[in-house]
Amino acid sequence: MAVTTWSPGLRRPIYLTRVLCEVAKERGVATSDVIAGTGIALADLDDRQAMVAASDELLAVRRLLAALPDVAGLGVEVGSRLRLTHLGLFGFAVMSCATLRELCAISMRYFSLSMMAINVKLFEGAESCLLEFAVDHLPVDVRGFFLERDIAATFVTTGDFMSSVAARYADQLVIETTLDRETAAPLLEVPPVATIEFGCAHHRMHFPRALFDEPLPQADSHTLKMCVAQCDVLMQRSQRRCGITAVVRSKLFRKSGGFPTLLDVAVELNTHPRTLRRQLAEESTSFRALLNEARSTLAVDLMCNVGLTIDEVSKRLGYTDTSTFCHAFKRWYGVPPSAYPRAG
């Protein structure tokens, strides 16, 4: 199973809020009203390099919903306007993937560069796979909007190059959705799916495992290699932290193994472990989350850039055995380290 993670402190590309404001403006809601109270300035919307906190994006959505309380399907309307070109280098990386399996691995690795606010869980069985889209981590009042937006965006952005491949398995594809038929109507022509069940308690997509490894028509390993290198740079920007989180994170990244414990860091900072734990919680994170981030980032760097073997990476990161490291790696990226895309 692989899981992607949204958090209020996650920083996202500005295009998501820009498209939201475009829809709002067309419906008579001023952009200044949508971004009021957020950390987003009007000038940021025209800055291609700008990043916004997920919490500010969420507040902008709330303001739009409050301004248009009787308009249904706003999430679908916003999501349907998103294109892979909005995603920049991450979008080109997605288009360049050789298979759906590689596409999933890249998407989970660079989750913060994507458009997703909903969390994605992937379950891979012997014959079939299941993608589950969850929103229970989001505030109740915006869950419907983000589910609509992210599902619509996923269908639209991947439709151009996935449709011909998915069409060969159309009779084996099943979608279970919490959406009603009227809200989902604009999307029904996009995915070649034989069975769609509306009004379910969850949103899931079932597909045969063979589809995971079907070659994609726009695959280009050279382009993927270049885009992945640049996405790593963008990820470093998006993961910049402030406050005590930045301090702890810097101590975890000092070396690629022998990570300090919470107690070690607390002693170094001349504070009590409980105080440090509370300060991190106030910044919507934890020592364990930061340790996992450090390990997952360094694991990829040591494998792909340094060229260490899986056993060597496991030892460098402080794991007692390779199987434990492989289990952790699959939890982070959705695939075992042996299947992770490498440059070259």
N, C-alpha and C positions, 0 to 999 in steps of 0.2 A: 504494500500500500504506500502511496505517496501523497503528501499533503502540502498544499501551498498555504501561506499564512498572510493575512491582512492584519494590520495594527494601526491605531490612530497616528502613531509617529512615522509611519511609512511615508516616504516622499515619492510623489508621482509626477510624471510629465504634465505640463500645463495644458496640453491639447484636450484632455478630458473635460476640464472646466471651460475651455474655450468653446467647445461644441455645445456644452450645456447652456452657456450664455447665448449662443446663436439661436438655439431653440426658444429660449426664454424671450429674446428680443422679438422674434417673429410672432410670438403670442402676446406681445404687448407688455412684457415685464422688463424693466430697465436693467442693464448689466450691473449698474451700481447697487441696485436693490438685491441682486443675487449674491454679490460678493461682500455685502455689508457685514461687518463684524468678523470677517475672516482675515487671515494674514495675506490675502491676495490683493494686489494693487491692479488698477486698470492697465498700467503699463506692462504688467507681467503677462497679460493675455496675448501680447504681441511679441513676447520674448520667447523664441523657440527653445532657448536653453533653460528657461525657468522651471523650477520644481516646486510643487506645493505639497503641504502635509495632507495626508489622507483625512485627517480630522477637519481641515478647512474645506476639502472637497465635499465631505459629508454635510457640513453646515450649509454650503451653497445649494446642495440638493434639497435640504430641508426648506430653504427660503423659496426655491422654485415651487415645491409642492404646496407650501403655504399660500403662495400667490395664485396658484392654479388648482385649488382643491377639488374641482369638479371635472378635471380633464384626466381621462383614463389613458393608460399606455404611454406616458411620458418617457418611461425608461426605454421602451422599444423604439420610440421616435429618436431619442438621443443615440442609442446603440446602433441603430440602422445607418447613421451617418458616419460612423467611424470606419476608417479604411486602414489597411496595412501601412500606407504611406504616412498616416498620423503617428505610427509607432517608430518612425525613423529607422535606425540601424537594427533595432530589435525586429521590426517588421521585415526587413530584408533577410535577417537571419532565419525567421520563420519560413519565408518563401523558399529559402535555399536548402531546407532540410531534405534529406534523402527519403525519409519514411515518417509516418505518423508517430512511431516510437521515438525517433530522434526529435521530432517537433515537440512532443510532450516533455522530453528531457530538457530541451532548450527553454521552453516556456516556464518550467518549474525552476530552472536555474536562475532565470532573469525575471522572476515574478514581478518585482517592483517596477520593471520597465514596461510591463503590460498594462492593459486597461482594466484588469480584474480587481474587483473589490470582494466578490464572493469567493469563498474558498473551494478548492477543487481537490477531490480525493479520487485516486485511481486504484482500482482493484483489478489485478490481472490473474485470471485463472488458466487452467490447462487448455480450454477451448474458447473461452469468451472473456471479455473485459467489461468493466463497468466504470463509467465516469459519474461521480456524484457531485452535484453543485450545492454547497451549503451556505446558508445565510444566518444561522443562529448566533454567530459571533457579532452580527451587526445590530444596531438599535432597531426595535420593532417597527418604528415609523418609516424607515427607509429600506427595509428588506425587500419589499416588492419592487421598488424602483431599481435597485442595484441588480436584482435577479433578472428583471426585464432587460436592462441595459447590457449586462455582460453576456447574456445568452444571445441577444440580438447581434451584438458586436462580434461574438465568436462565429456565428453562422455567416455573417456578411463578410468578415475579413478572410475567412478560410474557404468560402464558397467557390471562389474563382478557380483555385487550384486543387481543391479536395473533391469537388462534385463528381468529376469523371471517375475518380477512384472509388468513392463511396457508392456510386451508382451500381457498381458491380456487386455490392453487398446489400443493396437497398431492401431486399426481402428479408434480411436478417437483422436489420437495424430497428431498435425499439426505443422510443423516447417516452418517458413518464414525466409529466410536468405539473407544477402547481398552478400554472397559468390557465386561464379559460380560453376557449377557442377564439372569442372576439378579440381579446388582447393580443393573442399570438398570430392572428390572421395575416399581418404583413410578412411573417416569417415562413409561412407554410409552403411557399414555393421555392425556398432556398435549399433546404436539405432534402436529398432524395431518400426519404424515410417512408417505409411502408406502414408502420404502426406508430401512432401518436396518441397517448392517453392523457386527457386533460383532467384538471381538478384533483390531481393526486396529492398525497401528503409530502412528497419530495420531488426533486427534479433530478432525474437520472437518464443516462444514455447507455444502452446495452449494444455491444457490437462484437462480431467474431474476432478472435485473437489474430487471425490471419490478416485482417485489415491493418493491423499495427505495423506490419512489415512490407506492405505493398509500396513499390517505388512511387514517389511523387513526381509529377511532370516537370516541375521547375527546379529540381534539385541541382545544386552547384556547390561542390565541396570547397572550391577556392573562395567563392563569395562568402560562404558560411564561415570559413576560417577567419577572414578579414573582419566580418561583422562581430564574431564572438570576441575577438581581441578588443574591439572598440566598446562592445557592451560591458566588458569587464571594467573599463575606465568609467563608463557611465554609472555602473553599479557602485563604484567607490564614491562617486559624487552623491548618489541618492542615499547612501548609507552613512553619510556624515552625521555625527551625533553631537549633542551639546550637553553641558552640565556634567553630572557625575557619570552618566553613561559613556561619554567620550573618554573620560579619565580611565574607567574600568576597561573599556574596549582597547585603549592604547596599551594597557598593561598585558592584556591577553595576546596582543599581536606582536609583542616584543621579540618572540622567538617561536619557531615552528614546532614546539614540543615542550613537555614539562610545564604545562600551564599552571599558573598559581591557583590556589583554592580561594574561596570567598574569604576565609580567615586570613590567608596570606595578604590579600589585597586590603582588607580592613586594617590589619596591623600596619601595613605600609602607609595607609592614609590616616593613621592615628584615629580611627573611629571604631565603634562597636559593630560587629557583624550584623546585628539586628537593625542598626541605624542605616548601614549601607544597603541592606535588603529593602528597607522602607524607602530610601531615596531612589533606588532603581525602580521600585513599584510606582512611585509618583511620576516617573518618566515613562510609564507603560512598558517596562521591560523587567528582566530578572537576570541574575548572574548566570543561571543555567542557559537562558536564551542567548546571552552574549557569548558564552563558552561554545555553544553549538554553532553559532555564527562563525566564530573564529576557526573552529575545527573544520567546518564545511568549506569555508573559503580557502583555507590553507591546504586542504586535501586536494582540491582541484588544481591549485597552483603547483603543488609538489608533483602531481601526476602529469599535468599537461605542459607546464613550463620548465620544471626542473628535470622531469623524466624519470622520477623514482618509480620503482615497482609498487604494486599494491601492498605487498608485505612490508616494504621499506616505509611507505607512507603510514601504514598502521602503527609501526613502532615509533616513528617520528612524532606522531600525534598522541602517543601515550596509551594506546590500547594494549590490553594484555594479550589479545589474540586477534588474528586477522578476520575471523568470522564475525566478531563483535563490531569491528570497523565496517565490514561490508554491510552488515545489517543497518548500522547507523547511516551509511552513505545512501543506501536505497531509500531510507526514510527521508533524507534530505532532498534527493534528486529524482526519485522515482525509478531509478535503474541501479543495478550493482555497478561498482567501479569499473569492472571489465567491459561494460556496455556503454560507458559514458563517452560522448563524442570528444575526440581529441584532435588537435590540429595536426596536419600532415597528410 
